Amino acid sequence: MSVTLNKAAVTFAQSLIREGKLKNDEGHWGQHNPGSKEENAYLEKHEIDEYARWHLGEDKSQNEDNKGRYKFPYGDFKAVHRDGLIAAKERAAQQGYHDIEHAADQLLTALEKKAAQ
């Protein structure tokens, strides 16, 4: 499996942060990460490329219309979550995806700066 950085997701997350659509939560990402039910409900109303924007990684060995193609979620389809970015950064570091780790770290810095304003 070769997961690459989803640059469209980074750009989208940056715009959400600028707009203040963020959650500076301190909990565990598992408490906020959308489950399969929420993902499927989102996909009933949105295209797969909109779903993809909520994931920092993309496994290009998977079909584009397969939600399993998209890795490292960072939000709940409404806002960028601090704990989602932390989880993405940590998992990317553990798995050796340094470009995703770096992007998550930059987004985390931007979120924290915006939240402090």
N, CA, C and O atoms as a GROMACS GRO file, in nm:
protein
  468
    1MET      N    1   0.085  -0.118   0.000
    1MET     CA    2   0.000   0.000   0.000
    1MET      C    3   0.089   0.124   0.000
    1MET      O    4   0.177   0.140   0.085
    2SER      N    5   0.065   0.208  -0.096
    2SER     CA    6   0.140   0.333  -0.104
    2SER      C    7   0.043   0.449  -0.089
    2SER      O    8  -0.034   0.480  -0.180
    3VAL      N    9   0.049   0.513   0.025
    3VAL     CA   10  -0.040   0.625   0.054
    3VAL      C   11   0.035   0.755   0.028
    3VAL      O   12   0.147   0.773   0.076
    4THR      N   13  -0.027   0.844  -0.047
    4THR     CA   14   0.033   0.972  -0.078
    4THR      C   15  -0.048   1.085  -0.016
    4THR      O   16  -0.164   1.067   0.021
    5LEU      N   17   0.015   1.200  -0.006
    5LEU     CA   18  -0.051   1.318   0.049
    5LEU      C   19  -0.162   1.364  -0.045
    5LEU      O   20  -0.141   1.376  -0.166
    6ASN      N   21  -0.278   1.388   0.011
    6ASN     CA   22  -0.392   1.440  -0.064
    6ASN      C   23  -0.387   1.593  -0.053
    6ASN      O   24  -0.437   1.652   0.043
    7LYS      N   25  -0.325   1.655  -0.152
    7LYS     CA   26  -0.303   1.800  -0.147
    7LYS      C   27  -0.434   1.878  -0.147
    7LYS      O   28  -0.442   1.985  -0.087
    8ALA      N   29  -0.537   1.826  -0.213
    8ALA     CA   30  -0.668   1.893  -0.212
    8ALA      C   31  -0.725   1.896  -0.071
    8ALA      O   32  -0.790   1.993  -0.032
    9ALA      N   33  -0.700   1.791   0.007
    9ALA     CA   34  -0.748   1.787   0.146
    9ALA      C   35  -0.675   1.891   0.231
    9ALA      O   36  -0.736   1.954   0.318
   10VAL      N   37  -0.546   1.908   0.207
   10VAL     CA   38  -0.469   2.008   0.282
   10VAL      C   39  -0.523   2.148   0.253
   10VAL      O   40  -0.543   2.227   0.345
   11THR      N   41  -0.546   2.177   0.126
   11THR     CA   42  -0.599   2.308   0.087
   11THR      C   43  -0.736   2.330   0.148
   11THR      O   44  -0.766   2.439   0.197
   12PHE      N   45  -0.820   2.228   0.144
   12PHE     CA   46  -0.954   2.237   0.201
   12PHE      C   47  -0.948   2.260   0.352
   12PHE      O   48  -1.019   2.346   0.405
   13ALA      N   49  -0.862   2.185   0.422
   13ALA     CA   50  -0.848   2.202   0.567
   13ALA      C   51  -0.799   2.342   0.601
   13ALA      O   52  -0.845   2.403   0.698
   14GLN      N   53  -0.705   2.393   0.522
   14GLN     CA   54  -0.656   2.530   0.546
   14GLN      C   55  -0.769   2.631   0.534
   14GLN      O   56  -0.777   2.724   0.614
   15SER      N   57  -0.855   2.614   0.435
   15SER     CA   58  -0.967   2.708   0.418
   15SER      C   59  -1.066   2.696   0.532
   15SER      O   60  -1.119   2.797   0.578
   16LEU      N   61  -1.092   2.575   0.579
   16LEU     CA   62  -1.182   2.557   0.693
   16LEU      C   63  -1.126   2.625   0.818
   16LEU      O   64  -1.200   2.689   0.893
   17ILE      N   65  -0.997   2.611   0.839
   17ILE     CA   66  -0.933   2.673   0.956
   17ILE      C   67  -0.942   2.824   0.945
   17ILE      O   68  -0.975   2.891   1.043
   18ARG      N   69  -0.913   2.880   0.828
   18ARG     CA   70  -0.923   3.025   0.809
   18ARG      C   71  -1.065   3.075   0.838
   18ARG      O   72  -1.083   3.184   0.892
   19GLU      N   73  -1.165   2.995   0.801
   19GLU     CA   74  -1.305   3.031   0.821
   19GLU      C   75  -1.350   3.009   0.966
   19GLU      O   76  -1.463   3.043   1.002
   20GLY      N   77  -1.263   2.952   1.048
   20GLY     CA   78  -1.298   2.925   1.187
   20GLY      C   79  -1.380   2.799   1.208
   20GLY      O   80  -1.438   2.780   1.314
   21LYS      N   81  -1.384   2.712   1.108
   21LYS     CA   82  -1.457   2.586   1.120
   21LYS      C   83  -1.364   2.482   1.179
   21LYS      O   84  -1.310   2.397   1.108
   22LEU      N   85  -1.346   2.492   1.311
   22LEU     CA   86  -1.252   2.405   1.380
   22LEU      C   87  -1.302   2.371   1.519
   22LEU      O   88  -1.384   2.442   1.577
   23LYS      N   89  -1.251   2.263   1.570
   23LYS     CA   90  -1.278   2.217   1.706
   23LYS      C   91  -1.143   2.199   1.774
   23LYS      O   92  -1.064   2.112   1.736
   24ASN      N   93  -1.119   2.280   1.873
   24ASN     CA   94  -0.992   2.273   1.947
   24ASN      C   95  -1.011   2.178   2.065
   24ASN      O   96  -0.988   2.214   2.180
   25ASP      N   97  -1.054   2.056   2.033
   25ASP     CA   98  -1.087   1.960   2.138
   25ASP      C   99  -0.963   1.894   2.196
   25ASP      O  100  -0.858   1.884   2.132
   26GLU      N  101  -0.978   1.849   2.316
   26GLU     CA  102  -0.867   1.787   2.389
   26GLU      C  103  -0.894   1.638   2.411
   26GLU      O  104  -0.814   1.570   2.476
   27GLY      N  105  -1.003   1.588   2.359
   27GLY     CA  106  -1.038   1.449   2.382
   27GLY      C  107  -0.961   1.354   2.293
   27GLY      O  108  -0.858   1.390   2.235
   28HIS      N  109  -1.012   1.235   2.284
   28HIS     CA  110  -0.953   1.132   2.200
   28HIS      C  111  -1.026   1.132   2.066
   28HIS      O  112  -1.149   1.143   2.063
   29TRP      N  113  -0.952   1.121   1.956
   29TRP     CA  114  -1.010   1.128   1.822
   29TRP      C  115  -1.120   1.024   1.804
   29TRP      O  116  -1.215   1.048   1.729
   30GLY      N  117  -1.110   0.912   1.872
   30GLY     CA  118  -1.213   0.810   1.862
   30GLY      C  119  -1.350   0.859   1.906
   30GLY      O  120  -1.452   0.802   1.866
   31GLN      N  121  -1.354   0.963   1.988
   31GLN     CA  122  -1.481   1.021   2.032
   31GLN      C  123  -1.545   1.108   1.925
   31GLN      O  124  -1.666   1.131   1.929
   32HIS      N  125  -1.468   1.156   1.829
   32HIS     CA  126  -1.517   1.250   1.729
   32HIS      C  127  -1.510   1.198   1.586
   32HIS      O  128  -1.578   1.250   1.498
   33ASN      N  129  -1.428   1.098   1.564
   33ASN     CA  130  -1.407   1.043   1.430
   33ASN      C  131  -1.537   0.981   1.380
   33ASN      O  132  -1.593   0.893   1.445
   34PRO      N  133  -1.586   1.026   1.263
   34PRO     CA  134  -1.709   0.968   1.210
   34PRO      C  135  -1.693   0.818   1.183
   34PRO      O  136  -1.592   0.774   1.129
   35GLY      N  137  -1.792   0.742   1.222
   35GLY     CA  138  -1.792   0.598   1.197
   35GLY      C  139  -1.849   0.568   1.059
   35GLY      O  140  -1.883   0.659   0.984
   36SER      N  141  -1.860   0.442   1.027
   36SER     CA  142  -1.910   0.400   0.895
   36SER      C  143  -2.050   0.454   0.868
   36SER      O  144  -2.080   0.494   0.756
   37LYS      N  145  -2.134   0.456   0.969
   37LYS     CA  146  -2.271   0.506   0.952
   37LYS      C  147  -2.270   0.653   0.909
   37LYS      O  148  -2.341   0.691   0.816
   38GLU      N  149  -2.190   0.735   0.976
   38GLU     CA  150  -2.179   0.877   0.943
   38GLU      C  151  -2.114   0.896   0.805
   38GLU      O  152  -2.154   0.983   0.728
   39GLU      N  153  -2.013   0.815   0.776
   39GLU     CA  154  -1.948   0.824   0.645
   39GLU      C  155  -2.047   0.792   0.533
   39GLU      O  156  -2.054   0.863   0.433
   40ASN      N  157  -2.122   0.685   0.551
   40ASN     CA  158  -2.219   0.646   0.448
   40ASN      C  159  -2.329   0.750   0.431
   40ASN      O  160  -2.372   0.778   0.319
   41ALA      N  161  -2.374   0.808   0.542
   41ALA     CA  162  -2.476   0.914   0.535
   41ALA      C  163  -2.420   1.035   0.459
   41ALA      O  164  -2.491   1.097   0.380
   42TYR      N  165  -2.294   1.068   0.484
   42TYR     CA  166  -2.231   1.180   0.413
   42TYR      C  167  -2.224   1.150   0.263
   42TYR      O  168  -2.253   1.237   0.181
   43LEU      N  169  -2.186   1.028   0.230
   43LEU     CA  170  -2.172   0.990   0.089
   43LEU      C  171  -2.307   0.982   0.016
   43LEU      O  172  -2.311   0.992  -0.107
   44GLU      N  173  -2.416   0.964   0.089
   44GLU     CA  174  -2.548   0.966   0.026
   44GLU      C  175  -2.583   1.105  -0.026
   44GLU      O  176  -2.662   1.118  -0.119
   45LYS      N  177  -2.524   1.208   0.034
   45LYS     CA  178  -2.556   1.346  -0.002
   45LYS      C  179  -2.443   1.418  -0.074
   45LYS      O  180  -2.463   1.528  -0.126
   46HIS      N  181  -2.324   1.357  -0.079
   46HIS     CA  182  -2.207   1.423  -0.136
   46HIS      C  183  -2.133   1.329  -0.230
   46HIS      O  184  -2.146   1.207  -0.220
   47GLU      N  185  -2.056   1.386  -0.318
   47GLU     CA  186  -1.974   1.310  -0.411
   47GLU      C  187  -1.849   1.257  -0.338
   47GLU      O  188  -1.811   1.308  -0.232
   48ILE      N  189  -1.788   1.155  -0.395
   48ILE     CA  190  -1.669   1.094  -0.334
   48ILE      C  191  -1.553   1.193  -0.325
   48ILE      O  192  -1.473   1.184  -0.232
   49ASP      N  193  -1.542   1.288  -0.420
   49ASP     CA  194  -1.433   1.384  -0.412
   49ASP      C  195  -1.451   1.478  -0.293
   49ASP      O  196  -1.353   1.529  -0.239
   50GLU      N  197  -1.575   1.503  -0.252
   50GLU     CA  198  -1.599   1.583  -0.132
   50GLU      C  199  -1.560   1.503  -0.007
   50GLU      O  200  -1.504   1.558   0.088
   51TYR      N  201  -1.590   1.374  -0.008
   51TYR     CA  202  -1.550   1.285   0.100
   51TYR      C  203  -1.397   1.281   0.111
   51TYR      O  204  -1.341   1.284   0.220
   52ALA      N  205  -1.331   1.274  -0.004
   52ALA     CA  206  -1.185   1.264  -0.008
   52ALA      C  207  -1.118   1.384   0.057
   52ALA      O  208  -1.012   1.370   0.119
   53ARG      N  209  -1.179   1.502   0.045
   53ARG     CA  210  -1.119   1.624   0.101
   53ARG      C  211  -1.105   1.620   0.253
   53ARG      O  212  -1.032   1.700   0.311
   54TRP      N  213  -1.173   1.528   0.318
   54TRP     CA  214  -1.166   1.515   0.463
   54TRP      C  215  -1.058   1.415   0.507
   54TRP      O  216  -1.055   1.375   0.623
   55HIS      N  217  -0.971   1.376   0.415
   55HIS     CA  218  -0.867   1.276   0.442
   55HIS      C  219  -0.734   1.323   0.386
   55HIS      O  220  -0.724   1.360   0.269
   56LEU      N  221  -0.631   1.322   0.470
   56LEU     CA  222  -0.499   1.372   0.428
   56LEU      C  223  -0.422   1.274   0.342
   56LEU      O  224  -0.326   1.313   0.275
   57GLY      N  225  -0.462   1.148   0.341
   57GLY     CA  226  -0.391   1.047   0.263
   57GLY      C  227  -0.480   0.982   0.160
   57GLY      O  228  -0.602   0.977   0.174
   58GLU      N  229  -0.415   0.931   0.056
   58GLU     CA  230  -0.487   0.866  -0.053
   58GLU      C  231  -0.407   0.745  -0.099
   58GLU      O  232  -0.291   0.756  -0.136
   59ASP      N  233  -0.471   0.629  -0.095
   59ASP     CA  234  -0.411   0.505  -0.142
   59ASP      C  235  -0.453   0.484  -0.286
   59ASP      O  236  -0.564   0.437  -0.313
   60LYS      N  237  -0.364   0.518  -0.379
   60LYS     CA  238  -0.400   0.515  -0.520
   60LYS      C  239  -0.409   0.374  -0.577
   60LYS      O  240  -0.443   0.357  -0.695
   61SER      N  241  -0.380   0.272  -0.497
   61SER     CA  242  -0.401   0.136  -0.543
   61SER      C  243  -0.548   0.096  -0.532
   61SER      O  244  -0.589  -0.006  -0.587
   62GLN      N  245  -0.626   0.176  -0.461
   62GLN     CA  246  -0.771   0.153  -0.446
   62GLN      C  247  -0.847   0.234  -0.551
   62GLN      O  248  -0.798   0.338  -0.597
   63ASN      N  249  -0.963   0.189  -0.590
   63ASN     CA  250  -1.047   0.262  -0.685
   63ASN      C  251  -1.089   0.397  -0.627
   63ASN      O  252  -1.108   0.411  -0.506
   64GLU      N  253  -1.102   0.496  -0.715
   64GLU     CA  254  -1.139   0.631  -0.672
   64GLU      C  255  -1.274   0.637  -0.603
   64GLU      O  256  -1.294   0.721  -0.516
   65ASP      N  257  -1.366   0.549  -0.640
   65ASP     CA  258  -1.499   0.552  -0.580
   65ASP      C  259  -1.512   0.465  -0.454
   65ASP      O  260  -1.621   0.446  -0.402
   66ASN      N  261  -1.400   0.414  -0.406
   66ASN     CA  262  -1.396   0.331  -0.287
   66ASN      C  263  -1.354   0.418  -0.168
   66ASN      O  264  -1.246   0.476  -0.170
   67LYS      N  265  -1.438   0.425  -0.065
   67LYS     CA  266  -1.401   0.512   0.048
   67LYS      C  267  -1.277   0.460   0.120
   67LYS      O  268  -1.213   0.536   0.192
   68GLY      N  269  -1.240   0.334   0.102
   68GLY     CA  270  -1.118   0.280   0.160
   68GLY      C  271  -0.992   0.338   0.099
   68GLY      O  272  -0.882   0.318   0.151
   69ARG      N  273  -1.006   0.408  -0.011
   69ARG     CA  274  -0.892   0.474  -0.076
   69ARG      C  275  -0.839   0.589   0.010
   69ARG      O  276  -0.722   0.625   0.000
   70TYR      N  277  -0.924   0.647   0.092
   70TYR     CA  278  -0.892   0.770   0.163
   70TYR      C  279  -0.857   0.742   0.308
   70TYR      O  280  -0.932   0.676   0.380
   71LYS      N  281  -0.742   0.791   0.350
   71LYS     CA  282  -0.684   0.760   0.481
   71LYS      C  283  -0.656   0.889   0.558
   71LYS      O  284  -0.655   0.998   0.501
   72PHE      N  285  -0.635   0.876   0.686
   72PHE     CA  286  -0.598   0.986   0.775
   72PHE      C  287  -0.705   1.097   0.780
   72PHE      O  288  -0.679   1.211   0.741
   73PRO      N  289  -0.825   1.062   0.828
   73PRO     CA  290  -0.929   1.163   0.843
   73PRO      C  291  -0.890   1.264   0.951
   73PRO      O  292  -0.819   1.231   1.046
   74TYR      N  293  -0.938   1.387   0.935
   74TYR     CA  294  -0.903   1.494   1.031
   74TYR      C  295  -1.023   1.574   1.079
   74TYR      O  296  -1.008   1.666   1.159
   75GLY      N  297  -1.142   1.541   1.032
   75GLY     CA  298  -1.260   1.618   1.069
   75GLY      C  299  -1.385   1.534   1.069
   75GLY      O  300  -1.382   1.415   1.039
   76ASP      N  301  -1.494   1.599   1.104
   76ASP     CA  302  -1.623   1.530   1.118
   76ASP      C  303  -1.723   1.568   1.009
   76ASP      O  304  -1.843   1.556   1.028
   77PHE      N  305  -1.674   1.614   0.895
   77PHE     CA  306  -1.753   1.660   0.781
   77PHE      C  307  -1.818   1.796   0.806
   77PHE      O  308  -1.901   1.842   0.727
   78LYS      N  309  -1.778   1.860   0.916
   78LYS     CA  310  -1.827   1.995   0.947
   78LYS      C  311  -1.711   2.087   0.984
   78LYS      O  312  -1.710   2.205   0.949
   79ALA      N  313  -1.613   2.031   1.055
   79ALA     CA  314  -1.503   2.112   1.108
   79ALA      C  315  -1.376   2.028   1.118
   79ALA      O  316  -1.380   1.905   1.124
   80VAL      N  317  -1.264   2.098   1.120
   80VAL     CA  318  -1.134   2.036   1.144
   80VAL      C  319  -1.119   2.016   1.294
   80VAL      O  320  -1.144   2.108   1.372
   81HIS      N  321  -1.080   1.897   1.335
   81HIS     CA  322  -1.064   1.867   1.478
   81HIS      C  323  -0.916   1.861   1.514
   81HIS      O  324  -0.836   1.797   1.445
   82ARG      N  325  -0.882   1.926   1.622
   82ARG     CA  326  -0.744   1.923   1.674
   82ARG      C  327  -0.701   1.779   1.699
   82ARG      O  328  -0.592   1.738   1.657
   83ASP      N  329  -0.785   1.703   1.767
   83ASP     CA  330  -0.747   1.565   1.797
   83ASP      C  331  -0.739   1.478   1.672
   83ASP      O  332  -0.667   1.379   1.670
   84GLY      N  333  -0.814   1.513   1.566
   84GLY     CA  334  -0.803   1.443   1.439
   84GLY      C  335  -0.669   1.466   1.372
   84GLY      O  336  -0.609   1.374   1.317
   85LEU      N  337  -0.623   1.591   1.379
   85LEU     CA  338  -0.491   1.623   1.322
   85LEU      C  339  -0.380   1.557   1.401
   85LEU      O  340  -0.282   1.509   1.343
   86ILE      N  341  -0.394   1.554   1.532
   86ILE     CA  342  -0.292   1.487   1.616
   86ILE      C  343  -0.287   1.338   1.582
   86ILE      O  344  -0.179   1.281   1.567
   87ALA      N  345  -0.404   1.276   1.571
   87ALA     CA  346  -0.409   1.133   1.538
   87ALA      C  347  -0.348   1.106   1.400
   87ALA      O  348  -0.273   1.011   1.383
   88ALA      N  349  -0.382   1.191   1.302
   88ALA     CA  350  -0.327   1.174   1.167
   88ALA      C  351  -0.175   1.189   1.168
   88ALA      O  352  -0.103   1.112   1.106
   89LYS      N  353  -0.128   1.290   1.240
   89LYS     CA  354   0.016   1.314   1.249
   89LYS      C  355   0.088   1.194   1.312
   89LYS      O  356   0.190   1.148   1.260
   90GLU      N  357   0.034   1.144   1.422
   90GLU     CA  358   0.098   1.031   1.492
   90GLU      C  359   0.096   0.905   1.408
   90GLU      O  360   0.198   0.835   1.399
   91ARG      N  361  -0.017   0.874   1.347
   91ARG     CA  362  -0.028   0.753   1.264
   91ARG      C  363   0.061   0.763   1.141
   91ARG      O  364   0.125   0.664   1.102
   92ALA      N  365   0.067   0.880   1.080
   92ALA     CA  366   0.153   0.898   0.962
   92ALA      C  367   0.299   0.879   1.000
   92ALA      O  368   0.375   0.817   0.925
   93ALA      N  369   0.340   0.932   1.116
   93ALA     CA  370   0.478   0.916   1.162
   93ALA      C  371   0.509   0.769   1.186
   93ALA      O  372   0.616   0.720   1.147
   94GLN      N  373   0.417   0.698   1.251
   94GLN     CA  374   0.438   0.556   1.280
   94GLN      C  375   0.451   0.473   1.152
   94GLN      O  376   0.526   0.376   1.147
   95GLN      N  377   0.376   0.513   1.048
   95GLN     CA  378   0.374   0.436   0.924
   95GLN      C  379   0.474   0.486   0.820
   95GLN      O  380   0.483   0.430   0.710
   96GLY      N  381   0.548   0.592   0.853
   96GLY     CA  382   0.652   0.642   0.764
   96GLY      C  383   0.604   0.732   0.652
   96GLY      O  384   0.675   0.749   0.552
   97TYR      N  385   0.486   0.790   0.666
   97TYR     CA  386   0.434   0.884   0.566
   97TYR      C  387   0.468   1.026   0.611
   97TYR      O  388   0.384   1.097   0.666
   98HIS      N  389   0.592   1.065   0.587
   98HIS     CA  390   0.642   1.190   0.642
   98HIS      C  391   0.578   1.314   0.580
   98HIS      O  392   0.566   1.416   0.647
   99ASP      N  393   0.537   1.306   0.454
   99ASP     CA  394   0.469   1.421   0.394
   99ASP      C  395   0.332   1.444   0.460
   99ASP      O  396   0.292   1.559   0.480
  100ILE      N  397   0.262   1.337   0.492
  100ILE     CA  398   0.133   1.349   0.561
  100ILE      C  399   0.154   1.396   0.704
  100ILE      O  400   0.080   1.480   0.755
  101GLU      N  401   0.256   1.342   0.770
  101GLU     CA  402   0.290   1.386   0.906
  101GLU      C  403   0.319   1.536   0.907
  101GLU      O  404   0.270   1.607   0.995
  102HIS      N  405   0.398   1.583   0.813
  102HIS     CA  406   0.436   1.724   0.806
  102HIS      C  407   0.313   1.812   0.778
  102HIS      O  408   0.296   1.917   0.840
  103ALA      N  409   0.227   1.768   0.686
  103ALA     CA  410   0.106   1.846   0.655
  103ALA      C  411   0.014   1.854   0.777
  103ALA      O  412  -0.040   1.960   0.806
  104ALA      N  413  -0.004   1.742   0.847
  104ALA     CA  414  -0.088   1.742   0.968
  104ALA      C  415  -0.030   1.835   1.073
  104ALA      O  416  -0.105   1.905   1.142
  105ASP      N  417   0.102   1.836   1.086
  105ASP     CA  418   0.167   1.923   1.184
  105ASP      C  419   0.145   2.071   1.148
  105ASP      O  420   0.116   2.152   1.236
  106GLN      N  421   0.158   2.105   1.021
  106GLN     CA  422   0.136   2.244   0.979
  106GLN      C  423  -0.010   2.285   1.000
  106GLN      O  424  -0.036   2.397   1.043
  107LEU      N  425  -0.103   2.197   0.971
  107LEU     CA  426  -0.244   2.226   0.993
  107LEU      C  427  -0.274   2.241   1.142
  107LEU      O  428  -0.353   2.327   1.182
  108LEU      N  429  -0.212   2.158   1.222
  108LEU     CA  430  -0.230   2.166   1.368
  108LEU      C  431  -0.181   2.301   1.420
  108LEU      O  432  -0.248   2.363   1.504
  109THR      N  433  -0.067   2.347   1.373
  109THR     CA  434  -0.015   2.478   1.413
  109THR      C  435  -0.111   2.588   1.372
  109THR      O  436  -0.139   2.678   1.451
  110ALA      N  437  -0.164   2.581   1.250
  110ALA     CA  438  -0.258   2.683   1.201
  110ALA      C  439  -0.386   2.681   1.283
  110ALA      O  440  -0.440   2.787   1.316
  111LEU      N  441  -0.436   2.562   1.316
  111LEU     CA  442  -0.557   2.550   1.397
  111LEU      C  443  -0.537   2.611   1.535
  111LEU      O  444  -0.620   2.688   1.583
  112GLU      N  445  -0.426   2.577   1.598
  112GLU     CA  446  -0.400   2.628   1.733
  112GLU      C  447  -0.383   2.780   1.733
  112GLU      O  448  -0.427   2.847   1.826
  113LYS      N  449  -0.321   2.834   1.628
  113LYS     CA  450  -0.304   2.979   1.617
  113LYS      C  451  -0.441   3.046   1.600
  113LYS      O  452  -0.469   3.148   1.663
  114LYS      N  453  -0.526   2.988   1.514
  114LYS     CA  454  -0.659   3.044   1.491
  114LYS      C  455  -0.745   3.034   1.618
  114LYS      O  456  -0.818   3.128   1.650
  115ALA      N  457  -0.736   2.923   1.688
  115ALA     CA  458  -0.815   2.902   1.810
  115ALA      C  459  -0.774   3.001   1.920
  115ALA      O  460  -0.856   3.037   2.004
  116ALA      N  461  -0.648   3.043   1.919
  116ALA     CA  462  -0.598   3.136   2.021
  116ALA      C  463  -0.641   3.280   1.996
  116ALA      O  464  -0.629   3.364   2.084
  117GLN      N  465  -0.691   3.308   1.877
  117GLN     CA  466  -0.730   3.446   1.843
  117GLN      C  467  -0.860   3.486   1.912
  117GLN      O  468  -0.907   3.598   1.894
   0.00000   0.00000   0.00000
